[in-house]
Structures are given as structure tokens and as C-alpha cells.
Amino acid sequence: MTHVPVEQGILEGDQKYGVFRFCGVPYAAPPVGKLRWAAPRPPASWDGVRDAITFGNAAIQTAGTGVDLGGQPSEDCLYLNVWSSSIDPQARQPVMVWIHGGGFLSGAGSMLDYHGPSIAQHGVTYVSFNYRLGALGFLDHPQVGGNAAVQDWVAALTWVSRNIAAFGGDPGNVTVFGQSAGATAVRTLLATPSARGLFHRAIMQSAGFEQAAALPDMARQRLAEASGRLFEHLGSSDIEHLRQAPVEQIRQASFLFSGAVPSPGQVHTPANLVWCPTEDGQVVGADLSCWPADIPVLFGHTEDEARYFITPKGPYGAPPGTVDPAQLYTPATLARMAAAFGQQQADPIVASLAGSPYEKLAELFTTAIWAEPALASYRRFTELSRTTYAYRFERVSPGNRRTGKLAFHMSDIPYVFGHLTPAEDYDETDAQVSDTMTHAWTEFARTGVPSSPDGTPWPAATSTAPHLTLINDKTHSAPLTIGPVTQLINSLRAGTDHH
């Protein structure tokens, strides 16, 4: 067993494969009772030695995940985990802090997919953490405000800043990284004044891009409406009444008004979700207005993102049978999706798509929600003269080829974390791709420049000679090319401010 002192007391962790691990460490007081929807308070101190071998509680799950969270769901959920190859306070290793995805409705930093021994073995101190989800994390209340989960992220980073040196980490070199909702969290932190100085590099995987071209930015309005409907559903908007409501009532209402279940005849997309961070002028400032110029960003997406969302089991752990593929993948569905995301360009967009209705739908969905917004971000980031690096993940493992999911949303995570399981789904090429990605991510954390294992730096995004890094069987840079569907959707941005 290994002991490490932090501000609150002494932690007892363990060591395996040359990596020290400390789990279930409180970074804030439990957000329960009078602290429900309150800004996180500092964690309490303890006497003696605290067991840090077992993961802490996960957050209340607004939508079921069907996976092992690593801890039991509870309102008392503000815990973090540390993996490090050194606990020498003089080691000054780069620190990487992971923000999990799950649509801000589900997930936990303690899930097996996010365990950090492989990353730690690259000479990094790695941290994952839980935060409040659904209405518990994002309810907008006239008395107490909103964005409680954003304040959780800042609290976790504050704890890291104050304590991570004891785990061999350098508090002056912290990278925040996340995927999907976690990437949106990273983007939000760039616009959160209270996070200034708490992190120094950022990685956004499969989210954190511009608003979809054809969709008006109604996040604040949707959140306000859903919050009002939740108050009505629970019989009061009085904060004391709401803080006394059973948490299961809150969870059910959170799901009811989450936007996670599509209306009849609609296709679910992440753009439907309600419980999300929003600019409020208090916690979250004007979008990117306070992104420090010295914070480089690595960002990108997978080639076939949407195939995760249009599988028969449905999104966000919806029960089997929620989505009927025979009803979903039809020309009528495609036409509705094209009208929603293509507006006046709907007909030429449909004419530019190839394959079955399912394949066309997958390409349109991927382009509208990820590829085109990432292109818009590429252009905006270079206009801001920020140091950014863009990539596209295209590798399809044997297992994902077999299922037809291809390079779907989340398929990049096992490569970054070095968790290529089950073994029959991956081959030696996948192992090499994983080595490349873990190296690039950790080198970006170390130096601010991603590079391949042979030392080749990835190209920075520029407006004069736009390039990105393609991660396939081999990793290489290539000029930024724009396909016809992306071009048609991007044309909808002309003359409209979607920042």
C-alpha cells in the first residue's frame, strides 16, 4: 500500500504494473440536502488514513448506461481518481484530466474505459472524475442560477491545482481532455472565467465544435423551458421544496424533459439534448471570449460518428427496441433529416449522398453534427489566431468492420486509453494506432505539440495551407478537403452568425 498526503488528510492507494492508483478521492463536499444545486464546497478533512482503493459513487444517471460505472449511482458523487507512474513531488509530470461523456446524462470517470494505467505509463499523472448529471447538474433556477456541473469541473481542477504535486504532477502543466459531452465541457471551460489558470492545454474529441449550421442556438431557451416544466412537474419552483424532493423524483423528471427520447417521426441527435452547459454571464461567459491565447487545442472527430446513434438499441442506453431500424432507415426519414439539417439545400444534399437509406442517413447525420461544425471550428480557431491541431480518426478495427459500425462515435477511446478489448476485435495494426494516439495525446500534454512516435510533429491548423492529421492504418497529414455534403451544409452559414 502507498500513502500520499493531500490537503484534507492522508490517502492510501495501491500500485500495479508500475503505476500508483488512488480512487474515490473527494474533491468537494457531497452536493446533497442544502447543497443540491449549490456551488461545490471544499471537501471535509479526515483523521488518520483514508482508503483510496475503491472507486467513489457515480453520479445519478438520468439515462441508463447498461455498463459498469465503477461505483454506485448517488447524489454524493464528487469523487476523482488518480493514476501516476511517480509520486515524487519533484517529478513534475504533465497532468491530464479527463472529463467523461454520456450526453451530460450518464457515465462516470470510474468506468473501465477511462482507467488510466496506459496513459500513466507514458510519464503522465492522469485524473478522472465524476460530476453532477442531468437536471442535478444543469437545472437553471431563478434563486440559485445554473451550471452546477460546470462548477464541479472547476472544483475538480482546483483540487488538482492544489494537490497534484503530491502525485508527481505539475500543477503548471494541466491538460483537460474529453470526448462527446466531455469535449463540450472542455470547450465550455475555455469560456469559464473561474477556470483561468487551472489548465494549460485542451483536447476535444468528437464535440466542442460550432453550433450545427442549420440550427438556431436555442440552448438557453430550451434549458429555461425544461427547468420550468420540471418545477411544474414537481409541484413547486421553491428551492427548499426542490431540495427536499426524493432524488428518484428528480431523476425521473430529469429524463422526462431531457430531450433524449425522440418524438414520433424524429431522429435523435445530440442537438436535441437539454441538460447542457449554457452561457449565463455568471459561471460561463461569452463563448470563447476568455480563451487564453497561450492554451493550444487538439480537436477532431471520427469518420462515422453517427453510426453509434442510429443503432437498433437507440442512444444513451435507451431500452432495446426503442428505435426500430425498419422504420428509421427509410427515404422519408432521410428527407426529414435533410430538411432539418439542410433547409433550402435539402434536395442537393440528398442527391449528393450514396448508398442505402441507412448509409445516407449516417453520412448526413455525421456531416451535420460533427464534420461541418468541426470545419467551422477549424476556420474560427485560425481566425482567432489560436494554436490548434485538427485530426480525423478513420481507423476501422476488424470488430467494427464486422458489425458495420466502422469508425463510430467513441471508437477512438480504446486507442487513446490503450484498452483494445476484446482481443478478437483488434489486430496488430490497431495496437500500432493505439501507440500512436496515446503518444500524440501525452506529447501534446507534455509540450503543447502532438507528434507521432517517430517524432514527427502534427501540423498546426492554418488558414493559408489548411491541413489535418488522418489517423488510419497509418497516421499522416493531408490537406483539408471538403466533401460536397459538407460544402452544401457549410453554405448555410453564409451571412449568419452561429458563434
C-alpha positions as CSV (number, residue, x, y, z in Angstrom):
1,M,0.0,0.0,0.0
2,T,1.1,3.6,-0.7
3,H,0.4,6.7,1.3
4,V,0.2,10.2,-0.1
5,P,-0.7,13.4,1.8
6,V,-3.3,15.9,0.4
7,E,-4.8,19.0,2.0
8,Q,-7.6,17.0,3.6
9,G,-5.5,14.2,5.1
10,I,-3.6,11.1,4.1
11,L,-4.7,8.7,1.3
12,E,-3.8,5.1,0.9
13,G,-3.7,3.8,-2.6
14,D,-2.1,0.8,-4.4
15,Q,0.3,0.1,-7.1
16,K,0.1,-2.2,-10.2
17,Y,2.1,-2.5,-13.4
18,G,4.4,0.2,-12.1
19,V,1.5,2.7,-11.7
20,F,0.2,4.1,-8.5
21,R,-3.6,4.4,-8.2
22,F,-5.8,6.4,-5.8
23,C,-9.6,6.1,-6.2
24,G,-12.7,7.7,-4.7
25,V,-10.9,10.8,-3.5
26,P,-13.4,13.6,-2.6
27,Y,-12.7,16.8,-4.4
28,A,-15.8,18.6,-3.0
29,A,-18.4,18.2,-0.2
30,P,-21.3,15.9,-1.1
31,P,-23.9,18.0,-3.1
32,V,-26.8,16.8,-1.1
33,G,-29.5,18.4,1.1
34,K,-29.0,22.1,1.2
35,L,-26.1,21.7,-1.2
36,R,-28.3,20.3,-4.0
37,W,-27.8,22.7,-6.9
38,A,-25.4,24.8,-4.9
39,A,-21.8,25.6,-6.0
40,P,-19.5,22.8,-4.7
41,R,-18.0,23.4,-1.3
42,P,-14.5,22.2,-0.3
43,P,-14.2,18.6,0.9
44,A,-14.0,17.9,4.6
45,S,-10.8,16.8,6.2
46,W,-10.4,13.4,7.8
47,D,-8.3,11.9,10.6
48,G,-5.9,9.0,10.1
49,V,-5.6,7.3,6.7
50,R,-8.4,7.3,4.1
51,D,-8.9,4.2,1.9
52,A,-8.4,5.3,-1.8
53,I,-8.5,1.8,-3.2
54,T,-12.3,1.7,-4.0
55,F,-14.0,4.0,-6.5
56,G,-16.4,6.5,-5.2
57,N,-20.1,6.8,-6.1
58,A,-21.0,7.6,-9.6
59,A,-23.5,10.5,-10.3
60,I,-27.2,9.8,-10.5
61,Q,-27.8,8.6,-14.1
62,T,-30.5,10.4,-15.9
63,A,-30.4,7.8,-18.7
64,G,-29.4,4.2,-18.2
65,T,-26.0,3.2,-19.5
66,G,-26.1,-0.6,-19.3
67,V,-22.4,-0.6,-18.3
68,D,-20.5,-0.9,-15.1
69,L,-19.9,2.6,-13.8
70,G,-17.3,1.6,-11.3
71,G,-19.4,3.0,-8.4
72,Q,-23.0,3.1,-7.3
73,P,-25.1,6.0,-8.5
74,S,-25.7,8.5,-5.8
75,E,-26.1,12.3,-5.3
76,D,-23.0,12.1,-3.2
77,C,-20.8,11.7,-6.3
78,L,-18.0,14.3,-6.4
79,Y,-15.0,12.0,-6.4
80,L,-11.9,11.7,-8.5
81,N,-9.3,9.1,-9.3
82,V,-5.5,9.4,-9.9
83,W,-3.1,7.2,-11.8
84,S,0.6,8.1,-11.9
85,S,3.9,6.4,-12.6
86,S,5.5,8.6,-9.9
87,I,4.5,10.0,-6.5
88,D,7.7,12.1,-6.2
89,P,6.6,15.7,-5.6
90,Q,9.7,16.7,-7.6
91,A,8.7,14.7,-10.7
92,R,6.7,17.5,-12.2
93,Q,5.0,15.3,-14.8
94,P,2.4,16.6,-17.2
95,V,-1.1,16.2,-15.8
96,M,-4.1,15.0,-17.9
97,V,-7.6,15.5,-16.5
98,W,-10.3,13.5,-18.3
99,I,-14.0,14.7,-18.5
100,H,-16.2,11.8,-19.4
101,G,-19.0,11.9,-22.0
102,G,-22.5,10.5,-21.9
103,G,-24.7,13.4,-23.1
104,F,-24.5,15.0,-19.6
105,L,-27.0,12.3,-18.7
106,S,-24.9,9.3,-17.9
107,G,-21.4,8.0,-17.3
108,A,-18.6,8.2,-14.7
109,G,-14.9,8.8,-14.5
110,S,-14.6,5.4,-12.9
111,M,-15.8,3.5,-15.9
112,L,-13.3,0.8,-17.1
113,D,-12.9,2.6,-20.4
114,Y,-11.4,5.6,-18.7
115,H,-8.9,3.8,-16.4
116,G,-5.5,5.3,-16.7
117,P,-2.6,2.9,-16.3
118,S,-1.6,3.0,-20.0
119,I,-1.6,6.8,-20.1
120,A,0.3,7.0,-16.8
121,Q,3.0,4.7,-18.1
122,H,3.8,7.4,-20.6
123,G,5.1,9.6,-17.7
124,V,1.8,11.4,-17.1
125,T,-0.2,12.0,-13.9
126,Y,-3.8,11.1,-15.0
127,V,-7.0,12.2,-13.3
128,S,-10.6,11.2,-14.0
129,F,-13.6,12.4,-12.0
130,N,-17.4,12.4,-11.7
131,Y,-19.7,15.4,-11.9
132,R,-23.4,16.1,-11.5
133,L,-25.5,15.0,-14.5
134,G,-28.9,15.8,-15.9
135,A,-31.1,18.3,-14.1
136,L,-29.0,17.9,-11.0
137,G,-26.1,19.3,-12.9
138,F,-27.7,21.8,-15.2
139,L,-31.1,23.0,-13.9
140,D,-31.5,26.7,-14.3
141,H,-33.1,28.1,-11.2
142,P,-34.0,31.8,-10.6
143,Q,-32.8,31.6,-7.0
144,V,-29.5,29.7,-7.3
145,G,-28.6,30.0,-11.0
146,G,-27.4,27.1,-13.0
147,N,-24.3,25.3,-14.5
148,A,-23.7,23.4,-11.2
149,A,-21.8,20.8,-13.2
150,V,-19.5,23.4,-14.7
151,Q,-18.7,24.5,-11.2
152,D,-17.9,20.8,-10.4
153,W,-15.4,20.8,-13.3
154,V,-13.8,23.9,-11.9
155,A,-13.7,22.4,-8.4
156,A,-12.0,19.3,-9.6
157,L,-9.4,21.4,-11.4
158,T,-8.9,23.5,-8.3
159,W,-8.3,20.3,-6.3
160,V,-5.8,19.2,-8.9
161,S,-4.0,22.5,-8.8
162,R,-3.7,22.3,-5.0
163,N,-2.8,18.7,-4.6
164,I,-1.5,17.1,-7.8
165,A,2.2,17.7,-7.0
166,A,1.9,15.0,-4.3
167,F,1.1,12.5,-7.1
168,G,4.1,13.5,-9.2
169,G,2.2,16.0,-11.3
170,D,3.0,19.6,-12.4
171,P,0.1,21.9,-11.5
172,G,1.6,24.4,-14.0
173,N,1.1,21.9,-16.9
174,V,-2.5,20.6,-16.8
175,T,-4.3,19.3,-19.9
176,V,-8.1,18.9,-19.9
177,F,-9.5,16.4,-22.4
178,G,-12.8,14.8,-23.0
179,Q,-15.0,13.1,-25.6
180,S,-18.5,14.0,-26.7
181,A,-20.2,15.7,-23.8
182,G,-16.7,15.8,-22.2
183,A,-15.4,17.7,-25.2
184,T,-18.3,20.1,-24.9
185,A,-17.2,20.5,-21.3
186,V,-13.7,21.3,-22.4
187,R,-15.0,24.0,-24.8
188,T,-17.1,25.4,-22.0
189,L,-14.1,25.6,-19.7
190,L,-12.3,27.8,-22.3
191,A,-15.2,30.3,-21.8
192,T,-15.4,29.9,-18.0
193,P,-13.5,32.8,-16.2
194,S,-13.2,30.9,-12.9
195,A,-11.2,28.1,-14.8
196,R,-8.5,30.5,-15.9
197,G,-5.0,29.4,-14.8
198,L,-6.3,25.9,-13.8
199,F,-5.4,24.2,-17.1
200,H,-2.9,25.0,-19.9
201,R,-3.8,22.7,-22.9
202,A,-7.1,21.2,-24.1
203,I,-8.2,18.3,-26.2
204,M,-11.7,18.0,-27.7
205,Q,-12.7,14.6,-29.2
206,S,-16.0,14.4,-31.2
207,A,-17.6,17.6,-29.8
208,G,-17.0,21.2,-28.7
209,F,-17.4,22.5,-32.2
210,E,-19.6,25.2,-33.6
211,Q,-23.4,25.1,-33.5
212,A,-24.9,22.9,-36.3
213,A,-25.1,25.2,-39.3
214,A,-28.9,25.0,-39.9
215,L,-29.9,25.0,-36.2
216,P,-30.5,28.2,-34.3
217,D,-28.7,28.4,-30.9
218,M,-31.6,27.8,-28.6
219,A,-29.8,26.1,-25.7
220,R,-30.7,28.8,-23.1
221,Q,-34.3,28.8,-24.2
222,R,-34.6,25.0,-24.2
223,L,-33.0,24.9,-20.8
224,A,-35.3,27.6,-19.3
225,E,-38.4,25.8,-20.7
226,A,-37.3,22.4,-19.4
227,S,-36.5,23.9,-16.0
228,G,-39.9,25.4,-15.8
229,R,-41.6,22.2,-16.8
230,L,-39.6,20.3,-14.1
231,F,-40.8,22.8,-11.5
232,E,-44.3,22.3,-12.6
233,H,-44.0,18.6,-12.7
234,L,-42.6,18.6,-9.1
235,G,-45.3,21.0,-7.9
236,S,-43.1,24.0,-6.9
237,S,-40.2,26.1,-8.0
238,D,-39.3,26.9,-4.4
239,I,-35.7,25.8,-4.0
240,E,-36.2,24.4,-0.5
241,H,-39.1,22.3,-1.7
242,L,-37.0,21.0,-4.6
243,R,-34.1,20.2,-2.3
244,Q,-36.3,18.0,-0.2
245,A,-37.8,16.1,-3.1
246,P,-36.7,12.5,-3.3
247,V,-33.8,12.1,-5.7
248,E,-35.6,9.5,-7.7
249,Q,-38.3,12.0,-8.5
250,I,-35.6,14.4,-9.7
251,R,-34.1,11.7,-11.8
252,Q,-37.4,10.8,-13.5
253,A,-38.2,14.4,-14.2
254,S,-34.7,15.0,-15.5
255,F,-35.2,12.2,-18.0
256,L,-38.7,13.3,-18.9
257,F,-37.5,16.7,-20.0
258,S,-34.0,15.8,-21.2
259,G,-34.7,15.6,-25.0
260,A,-33.0,12.1,-25.0
261,V,-36.1,10.4,-26.4
262,P,-37.1,11.4,-29.9
263,S,-40.7,12.4,-30.7
264,P,-42.5,10.1,-33.1
265,G,-41.1,10.5,-36.6
266,Q,-37.9,12.3,-35.4
267,V,-34.3,11.0,-35.3
268,H,-32.5,11.6,-32.1
269,T,-29.3,13.7,-32.3
270,P,-27.1,15.2,-29.6
271,A,-28.5,18.6,-30.7
272,N,-31.8,17.6,-29.0
273,L,-30.3,17.4,-25.5
274,V,-31.4,19.9,-22.9
275,W,-29.4,19.5,-19.8
276,C,-26.1,21.1,-21.0
277,P,-23.8,23.9,-20.1
278,T,-25.1,27.3,-21.3
279,E,-23.7,30.8,-21.4
280,D,-25.3,32.6,-18.4
281,G,-23.0,35.5,-17.9
282,Q,-22.2,34.3,-14.3
283,V,-20.4,30.9,-14.5
284,V,-20.0,30.6,-18.2
285,G,-19.0,33.8,-20.1
286,A,-19.5,34.8,-23.8
287,D,-18.4,31.9,-26.0
288,L,-14.6,31.7,-26.2
289,S,-14.2,35.4,-25.2
290,C,-11.8,34.4,-22.5
291,W,-9.9,31.6,-24.2
292,P,-6.3,32.5,-23.2
293,A,-4.2,32.8,-26.3
294,D,-1.5,30.5,-24.8
295,I,-3.7,27.5,-24.5
296,P,-3.3,25.2,-27.5
297,V,-6.1,22.9,-28.5
298,L,-6.1,19.5,-30.2
299,F,-9.5,18.7,-31.7
300,G,-11.2,16.2,-34.1
301,H,-13.8,13.6,-34.7
302,T,-14.3,10.1,-36.1
303,E,-15.3,9.4,-39.7
304,D,-18.6,7.6,-39.0
305,E,-19.7,9.3,-35.7
306,A,-23.5,8.8,-36.3
307,R,-23.5,5.1,-36.5
308,Y,-23.4,5.0,-32.7
309,F,-26.7,6.9,-32.5
310,I,-28.7,5.1,-35.2
311,T,-28.1,1.5,-34.0
312,P,-31.2,-0.5,-33.1
313,K,-30.7,-0.2,-29.4
314,G,-31.1,3.5,-29.5
315,P,-29.0,6.3,-28.0
316,Y,-27.9,6.9,-24.3
317,G,-28.7,3.4,-23.2
318,A,-32.4,3.5,-24.3
319,P,-34.1,0.1,-23.9
320,P,-33.8,-2.4,-26.8
321,G,-36.5,-1.8,-29.4
322,T,-36.8,1.9,-28.7
323,V,-35.6,2.5,-32.2
324,D,-36.9,0.3,-35.0
325,P,-34.4,0.2,-37.9
326,A,-37.1,-0.7,-40.4
327,Q,-38.9,2.5,-39.5
328,L,-35.8,4.6,-39.0
329,Y,-33.8,4.0,-42.2
330,T,-36.3,5.0,-44.8
331,P,-36.2,7.6,-47.6
332,A,-38.9,9.5,-45.6
333,T,-36.6,9.7,-42.5
334,L,-33.7,10.8,-44.7
335,A,-35.9,13.5,-46.3
336,R,-36.9,14.8,-42.8
337,M,-33.3,14.8,-41.6
338,A,-32.1,16.6,-44.8
339,A,-34.8,19.2,-44.4
340,A,-33.8,19.8,-40.7
341,F,-30.1,20.0,-41.3
342,G,-30.1,21.2,-44.9
343,Q,-33.0,23.6,-45.2
344,Q,-33.0,25.0,-48.7
345,Q,-30.1,22.7,-49.6
346,A,-32.0,19.6,-48.7
347,D,-32.6,18.3,-52.3
348,P,-29.0,18.7,-53.5
349,I,-27.7,17.2,-50.2
350,V,-29.9,14.1,-50.7
351,A,-28.7,13.9,-54.4
352,S,-25.0,14.0,-53.2
353,L,-25.4,11.1,-50.8
354,A,-24.7,7.5,-51.8
355,G,-25.7,4.0,-50.6
356,S,-28.7,2.7,-48.8
357,P,-31.1,5.0,-46.8
358,Y,-29.2,3.9,-43.7
359,E,-25.8,4.8,-45.2
360,K,-27.1,8.1,-46.5
361,L,-28.6,8.9,-43.1
362,A,-25.4,8.1,-41.3
363,E,-23.3,10.3,-43.6
364,L,-25.8,13.2,-43.4
365,F,-26.0,12.9,-39.6
366,T,-22.2,12.7,-39.2
367,T,-21.6,15.6,-41.5
368,A,-24.3,17.9,-40.0
369,I,-23.4,17.3,-36.3
370,W,-19.7,16.7,-36.5
371,A,-17.8,17.2,-39.8
372,E,-19.2,20.5,-40.8
373,P,-19.2,22.0,-37.3
374,A,-15.6,20.9,-36.9
375,L,-14.7,22.6,-40.2
376,A,-16.4,25.8,-39.0
377,S,-14.4,25.5,-35.8
378,Y,-11.2,25.0,-37.8
379,R,-11.9,28.3,-39.5
380,R,-12.9,30.1,-36.4
381,F,-9.9,28.9,-34.4
382,T,-7.5,30.0,-37.1
383,E,-9.3,33.4,-37.4
384,L,-8.7,33.8,-33.6
385,S,-5.0,33.1,-34.3
386,R,-5.1,30.3,-31.7
387,T,-2.7,27.4,-31.9
388,T,-4.8,24.4,-32.8
389,Y,-4.3,20.9,-34.2
390,A,-7.0,19.1,-36.1
391,Y,-7.4,15.3,-36.8
392,R,-9.9,12.9,-38.1
393,F,-10.0,9.3,-36.8
394,E,-10.7,6.8,-39.6
395,R,-9.3,3.5,-38.4
396,V,-11.9,0.7,-38.5
397,S,-10.9,-2.3,-36.4
398,P,-11.8,-5.9,-37.6
399,G,-14.6,-6.0,-35.0
400,N,-16.1,-2.7,-36.1
401,R,-15.8,-3.7,-39.7
402,R,-17.7,-6.9,-38.9
403,T,-20.6,-5.1,-37.1
404,G,-20.8,-2.3,-39.7
405,K,-20.3,0.4,-37.0
406,L,-17.0,1.5,-38.7
407,A,-15.2,4.5,-37.1
408,F,-18.2,5.3,-34.9
409,H,-18.7,7.8,-32.1
410,M,-16.5,6.6,-29.2
411,S,-14.5,4.1,-31.3
412,D,-11.4,6.2,-30.7
413,I,-11.5,5.9,-26.9
414,P,-9.9,2.4,-26.6
415,Y,-7.0,3.6,-28.7
416,V,-6.3,6.7,-26.6
417,F,-6.5,4.7,-23.3
418,G,-4.8,1.6,-24.6
419,H,-7.8,-0.7,-23.9
420,L,-8.1,-2.8,-27.1
421,T,-10.5,-5.4,-25.8
422,P,-11.9,-7.9,-26.5
423,A,-8.7,-9.0,-28.3
424,E,-10.6,-10.7,-31.2
425,D,-12.0,-7.3,-32.3
426,Y,-8.5,-5.7,-32.8
427,D,-5.3,-6.7,-34.6
428,E,-1.6,-5.6,-34.6
429,T,-2.4,-2.6,-36.7
430,D,-4.8,-1.4,-34.0
431,A,-2.1,-1.8,-31.4
432,Q,0.2,0.4,-33.5
433,V,-2.6,3.0,-34.0
434,S,-3.2,2.9,-30.2
435,D,0.5,3.5,-29.5
436,T,0.4,6.5,-32.0
437,M,-2.6,8.1,-30.4
438,T,-1.5,7.6,-26.8
439,H,1.9,9.1,-27.7
440,A,0.3,12.0,-29.5
441,W,-2.1,12.8,-26.7
442,T,0.6,12.6,-24.0
443,E,3.2,14.5,-26.0
444,F,0.6,17.3,-26.6
445,A,0.1,17.3,-22.8
446,R,3.9,17.4,-22.3
447,T,4.9,20.0,-24.9
448,G,1.7,21.5,-26.5
449,V,2.6,19.9,-29.8
450,P,1.1,16.4,-30.8
451,S,3.6,14.2,-32.5
452,S,3.9,10.6,-33.8
453,P,6.2,8.0,-32.1
454,D,8.9,8.7,-34.7
455,G,9.0,12.3,-33.5
456,T,7.1,13.8,-36.5
457,P,5.0,16.8,-35.2
458,W,1.4,17.0,-36.4
459,P,0.7,20.1,-38.5
460,A,-1.0,23.1,-36.8
461,A,-4.2,24.4,-38.3
462,T,-3.7,27.4,-40.5
463,S,-5.9,29.4,-42.8
464,T,-3.3,29.7,-45.6
465,A,-2.5,26.0,-46.0
466,P,-5.1,24.1,-44.1
467,H,-4.0,20.6,-43.1
468,L,-5.2,18.0,-40.6
469,T,-3.8,14.6,-39.4
470,L,-5.6,11.5,-40.6
471,I,-5.5,8.5,-38.2
472,N,-6.0,5.4,-40.1
473,D,-3.9,2.2,-40.6
474,K,-1.1,4.8,-40.9
475,T,-1.1,8.3,-39.4
476,H,-0.3,11.1,-41.8
477,S,-1.1,14.7,-42.5
478,A,-3.1,15.8,-45.6
479,P,-4.6,19.0,-47.0
480,L,-8.0,19.8,-45.5
481,T,-10.5,18.7,-48.2
482,I,-14.2,19.5,-48.1
483,G,-16.8,17.0,-49.5
484,P,-19.9,18.0,-51.4
485,V,-22.3,17.4,-48.4
486,T,-20.1,19.3,-46.0
487,Q,-19.9,22.1,-48.6
488,L,-23.6,22.3,-49.0
489,I,-24.3,22.4,-45.3
490,N,-21.5,24.9,-44.7
491,S,-23.0,27.2,-47.3
492,L,-25.9,27.7,-44.8
493,R,-23.6,29.6,-42.5
494,A,-23.1,32.4,-45.1
495,G,-24.2,35.7,-43.6
496,T,-25.4,34.1,-40.3
497,D,-23.6,34.4,-37.0
498,H,-23.6,31.0,-35.4
499,H,-20.8,31.7,-33.0
